[in-house]
Amino acid sequence: MDWSSFSHFLHMDGHGAYVWAAYGMCALLLVIELFGLRNRRAKAAQRLTREARALRSTREI
C-alpha cells in the first residue's frame, strides 16, 4: 500500500485501530509469557536445589 504520510499509515484506511490493537495485544501476551517462563524457570531451579540438598543430607546420615 502507498501511504502519503505517517498519519495515513497509522490510520490504515480506517483499519488502524484494529491492526494496532492486535499488535499491542500480541506484544502484551508475549511479555506476559516471557515473565511466566522466567518465573517457572526460577521455581524449577529452586526445586532442584532443594531436592539436591535433601539427597545430600540423606546420604550423609
Stockholm file with secondary structure:
# STOCKHOLM 1.0

chainA/1-61         MDWSSFSHFLHMDGHGAYVWAAYGMCALLLVIELFGLRNRRAKAAQRLTREARALRSTREI
#=GR chainA/1-61 SS CCCSSHHHHHHGGGTHHHHHHHHHHHHHHHHHHHHHHHHHHHHHHHHHHHHHHHHHHHHHC
#=GC SS_cons        CCCSSHHHHHHGGGTHHHHHHHHHHHHHHHHHHHHHHHHHHHHHHHHHHHHHHHHHHHHHC
//
